[in-house]
Amino acid sequence: METKTIFLVFFIITTLVSYAYPNLDQENVDDKPLINSSHVHIFDLVDATSRASQDYNDHMLENLPPKYQMYLQTCMDKMEPIGKCGLDVLKEILTNEHVPRKCCKKILNAGKKCYMEIQKIMFRLYQLKRFASRVSFRINHVWDRCSKVVENPSLSHHEAIELS
C-alpha cells in the first residue's frame, strides 16, 4: 500500500514540475525539421505507396462519416486549385521550407477550421502517420505565419516568422 502512495506522490510531483518547467531537459524540437529535404523529396514521400498502404488509406477514407467526407470535399473546393500548394504546405510542416504567399492566400481562403481538418486527414494517411504526433504545433505555425504574410504583404517570410 505504501509503494502505491509513494508512486502516486512521485507521479504527481513529476507532472507538476513538467508543467511548471516544460523545457526542463528538453531541446526545442519544434524548430528542427522532421525530415531532411535534401535527402527526401516531399512528392516521393507522399506518392510512394505499396498495395498495403493504399488499402490502408482507402479503408481509412471510406470509413469517414459521409457528412465529414462532404465537409472535407467542401474545404478542398475552397482551396482549389491547391495542387502544388498542398505539397508546399507539407514541405513547410516537415522541413520548415516556407509556403509561398500565393499558397498562403489559398489556405486562408478556406479558413482555419478547413485547413486544420485537411491537415489532420493528411497526417492520418499511411505515408505520413508516423509524423502525426509531432506536427500539431507546426500545422498551427504554418497558419499563423501565412496569416501574417497575407495580412501584411510587405513582410518578408523571416519577419513573419519572428512575429509568430
Phi, psi and chi 1 to 4 in degrees:
 res  aa     phi    psi   chi1   chi2   chi3   chi4
   1 MET       -  -41.1 -175.6   82.4  160.4      -
   2 GLU   -67.9  -31.8  -76.0 -166.3   36.6      -
   3 THR   -62.4  -41.8  -56.0      -      -      -
   4 LYS   -63.7  -40.6  -73.7 -176.9 -178.3  179.9
   5 THR   -64.4  -45.5  -55.0      -      -      -
   6 ILE   -62.2  -44.2  -68.3  170.7      -      -
   7 PHE   -61.7  -45.0  174.9   75.3      -      -
   8 LEU   -62.0  -45.0 -175.1   58.7      -      -
   9 VAL   -62.4  -44.7  169.3      -      -      -
  10 PHE   -60.5  -44.1  176.5   74.8      -      -
  11 PHE   -62.1  -45.4  178.1   73.9      -      -
  12 ILE   -64.2  -44.9  -69.8  171.1      -      -
  13 ILE   -63.4  -44.7  -70.1  171.4      -      -
  14 THR   -60.1  -43.7  -55.9      -      -      -
  15 THR   -62.7  -46.2  -56.9      -      -      -
  16 LEU   -62.6  -42.1  -69.0  173.6      -      -
  17 VAL   -64.3  -41.0  168.1      -      -      -
  18 SER   -66.4  -32.2   69.1      -      -      -
  19 TYR   -74.7  -36.9  -79.3  112.2      -      -
  20 ALA   -71.9  -35.5      -      -      -      -
  21 TYR  -128.7   73.6  -58.5   99.7      -      -
  22 PRO   -62.6  -24.6   19.5  -26.9      -      -
  23 ASN   -93.5    5.4  -69.7  -30.3      -      -
  24 LEU   -60.6  118.7 -170.3   62.5      -      -
  25 ASP    59.4   32.2 -160.7   30.7      -      -
  26 GLN  -131.5  143.5  -73.4 -176.6   -6.3      -
  27 GLU   -92.0  160.2   57.1 -177.0  -70.8      -
  28 ASN   -78.6   93.3 -169.9   -1.8      -      -
  29 VAL   -79.1  -15.6  -66.0      -      -      -
  30 ASP   -67.6  -24.2  -67.3  -33.2      -      -
  31 ASP   -86.1  -18.0  -65.7  -23.0      -      -
  32 LYS   -85.7  137.8  -68.9 -174.3  177.4 -177.4
  33 PRO   -60.3  144.6  -18.0   27.9      -      -
  34 LEU   -76.2  -29.4  -65.1  175.4      -      -
  35 ILE  -136.3  156.8   60.6  172.7      -      -
  36 ASN   -91.0  112.2 -175.1  -23.5      -      -
  37 SER   -65.9  -19.9   63.0      -      -      -
  38 SER   -75.2  -18.9   63.8      -      -      -
  39 HIS  -100.2  -27.7  -64.8  130.2      -      -
  40 VAL  -129.8  125.9  177.0      -      -      -
  41 HIS   -83.9  130.7 -170.4  -87.1      -      -
  42 ILE   -55.8  -42.6  -64.4  -64.2      -      -
  43 PHE   -60.3  -40.7 -176.0   73.6      -      -
  44 ASP   -63.9  -38.1  -67.2  -21.3      -      -
  45 LEU   -63.3  -44.7  178.3   70.3      -      -
  46 VAL   -76.4  -37.7  174.5      -      -      -
  47 ASP   -80.4  -22.2 -161.6   43.0      -      -
  48 ALA   -70.4  108.2      -      -      -      -
  49 THR  -132.6  144.6   58.2      -      -      -
  50 SER  -103.3  173.4   64.9      -      -      -
  51 ARG   -60.8  -41.7  178.6   73.8  178.5  141.7
  52 ALA   -65.9  -41.9      -      -      -      -
  53 SER   -68.6  -36.6   64.3      -      -      -
  54 GLN   -65.5  -40.9 -170.8   59.8   47.6      -
  55 ASP   -61.7  -41.7  -72.0  -14.2      -      -
  56 TYR   -59.7  -49.1  173.1   90.7      -      -
  57 ASN   -62.8  -44.6  -68.0  -18.3      -      -
  58 ASP   -59.9  -46.0  -69.6  -15.4      -      -
  59 HIS   -62.5  -44.5  179.3   73.6      -      -
  60 MET   -61.8  -46.5 -176.5  -92.0  -62.4      -
  61 LEU   -70.1  -38.9  -66.1  169.8      -      -
  62 GLU   -67.0  -26.6  -71.3  168.0    2.0      -
  63 ASN   -91.7    4.7  -73.6  -55.9      -      -
  64 LEU   -71.5  143.9  -65.8  173.2      -      -
  65 PRO   -57.4  141.6  -21.7   30.7      -      -
  66 PRO   -54.5  -40.7  -25.8   33.1      -      -
  67 LYS   -63.2  -38.2  -81.4 -173.1  172.7 -178.2
  68 TYR   -68.6  -39.2 -172.3   61.4      -      -
  69 GLN   -60.4  -43.0  -71.7  179.8   17.2      -
  70 MET   -65.1  -39.8  -72.1 -171.3  -30.8      -
  71 TYR   -61.5  -46.2  173.0   74.6      -      -
  72 LEU   -62.3  -39.4  -70.6  173.2      -      -
  73 GLN   -64.5  -40.8 -174.1   57.4   54.1      -
  74 THR   -61.3  -42.0  -58.5      -      -      -
  75 CYS   -62.0  -44.9  -72.0      -      -      -
  76 MET   -62.6  -39.6  -67.5  -62.1  -73.0      -
  77 ASP   -62.1  -35.8  -68.0  -15.4      -      -
  78 LYS   -65.9  -28.1  -72.2  179.6 -176.1  178.3
  79 MET   -92.4   -5.7  -74.3 -165.9 -143.4      -
  80 GLU   -62.2  147.6  -76.4  -61.0  -34.5      -
  81 PRO   -83.4  113.1   27.7  -27.7      -      -
  82 ILE   -77.1  -45.3 -170.5   83.1      -      -
  83 GLY    35.3 -114.4      -      -      -      -
  84 LYS   -61.7  -28.9 -176.3  178.0  179.3  -47.5
  85 CYS   -61.4  -35.2  -71.7      -      -      -
  86 GLY   -60.5  -41.9      -      -      -      -
  87 LEU   -69.6  -34.8  -69.7  176.4      -      -
  88 ASP   -64.5  -38.0  -72.5  -18.9      -      -
  89 VAL   -63.8  -47.1  169.5      -      -      -
  90 LEU   -58.9  -39.8  -74.9  176.3      -      -
  91 LYS   -62.5  -43.3 -168.2  179.1 -132.2 -178.9
  92 GLU   -65.9  -41.8  179.9  163.8  -14.5      -
  93 ILE   -62.4  -42.2  -67.9  167.8      -      -
  94 LEU   -89.4  -29.7  -63.5  173.3      -      -
  95 THR  -123.2   -5.0   68.3      -      -      -
  96 ASN    71.4   15.5  -62.0  -20.4      -      -
  97 GLU   -86.0  126.5  -68.0 -177.9   29.8      -
  98 HIS   -71.3  143.0  -58.4  -59.8      -      -
  99 VAL   -71.2  135.6  172.9      -      -      -
 100 PRO   -64.2  156.2  -18.6   28.4      -      -
 101 ARG   -55.2  -41.0  180.0  173.1  -87.2  120.8
 102 LYS   -64.5  -31.7   70.9  177.9 -173.1  174.0
 103 CYS   -72.3  -36.6  -68.3      -      -      -
 104 CYS   -58.7  -40.2  -76.4      -      -      -
 105 LYS   -61.6  -40.8  -72.0  179.0 -177.4  178.2
 106 LYS   -65.4  -40.5  -69.4  178.8 -177.4 -177.5
 107 ILE   -62.6  -48.0  -68.4  167.2      -      -
 108 LEU   -66.3  -32.2  -64.2  179.2      -      -
 109 ASN   -60.6  -34.4 -175.5   50.6      -      -
 110 ALA   -75.4  -28.3      -      -      -      -
 111 GLY    97.5  156.4      -      -      -      -
 112 LYS   -65.3  -42.7 -173.4  168.2 -174.0  173.9
 113 LYS   -61.6  -44.3 -173.4  174.6  178.9 -174.7
 114 CYS   -62.1  -47.7  -82.0      -      -      -
 115 TYR   -56.5  -46.6  164.6   75.2      -      -
 116 MET   -64.5  -42.1  -61.8  -60.3  -83.4      -
 117 GLU   -66.4  -39.9  -69.3  -60.6  -42.4      -
 118 ILE   -63.8  -43.0  -70.6  169.4      -      -
 119 GLN   -64.8  -38.8  -64.1  -50.2  -47.3      -
 120 LYS   -60.0  -42.9 -173.4  165.4   57.5  170.5
 121 ILE   -68.7  -40.9  -71.1  -61.2      -      -
 122 MET   -56.9  -41.7  -71.9  -61.3  -64.8      -
 123 PHE   -85.4    8.8  -76.3   94.5      -      -
 124 ARG   -97.2  -12.7  -73.3  179.0   62.0 -168.4
 125 LEU   -64.2  147.5  -66.4  173.9      -      -
 126 TYR   -53.1  -43.8 -175.1   83.3      -      -
 127 GLN   -67.6  -23.9  -61.5   88.2  -33.2      -
 128 LEU  -114.1   -8.8  -61.0  171.6      -      -
 129 LYS   -63.3  -22.1   70.1  179.6 -174.4  169.3
 130 ARG   -66.7  -17.4   67.7  179.1  176.3 -108.3
 131 PHE   -96.4   -9.0  -57.2  112.2      -      -
 132 ALA   -53.5  -39.1      -      -      -      -
 133 SER   -74.8  -10.0   65.4      -      -      -
 134 ARG  -116.4    6.3  -59.9  179.1  -67.3  176.4
 135 VAL  -108.5   -6.8  -63.6      -      -      -
 136 SER   -55.4  -49.9 -179.7      -      -      -
 137 PHE   -60.5  -42.1  171.6   80.5      -      -
 138 ARG   -67.2  -38.1  -68.4  165.2 -177.8  -93.1
 139 ILE   -61.9  -45.2  -70.1  169.5      -      -
 140 ASN   -64.3  -39.2  -83.1  -46.7      -      -
 141 HIS   -62.8  -40.5 -176.5   74.6      -      -
 142 VAL   -62.3  -44.8  171.2      -      -      -
 143 TRP   -59.9  -48.7  174.5  -92.4      -      -
 144 ASP   -61.8  -43.7  -67.6  -16.8      -      -
 145 ARG   -65.6  -44.1 -165.9 -171.0   60.2   72.4
 146 CYS   -62.9  -39.9  -81.6      -      -      -
 147 SER   -58.5  -44.4  -64.5      -      -      -
 148 LYS   -68.3  -40.7  -72.9  174.3  179.0   57.7
 149 VAL   -66.1  -40.9  165.5      -      -      -
 150 VAL   -75.2  -39.3  170.7      -      -      -
 151 GLU   -65.0  -34.1  -73.0  171.8    8.6      -
 152 ASN  -129.0   84.9 -169.0  -13.7      -      -
 153 PRO   -57.8  -20.1  -19.0   28.5      -      -
 154 SER   -78.3  -11.9   63.6      -      -      -
 155 LEU   -71.6  139.7  -76.7  179.9      -      -
 156 SER   -82.0  167.2   70.6      -      -      -
 157 HIS   -58.0  -39.9  -74.0  -60.4      -      -
 158 HIS   -68.3  -37.5  -63.6  -66.4      -      -
 159 GLU   -67.0  -38.2  -70.5  170.5  -35.5      -
 160 ALA   -64.6  -36.9      -      -      -      -
 161 ILE   -65.3  -42.7  -68.1  166.5      -      -
 162 GLU   -64.8  -31.1  -69.9  171.0    5.9      -
 163 LEU   -78.5  -22.8  -68.8  174.7      -      -
 164 SER   -86.5      -   38.6      -      -      -
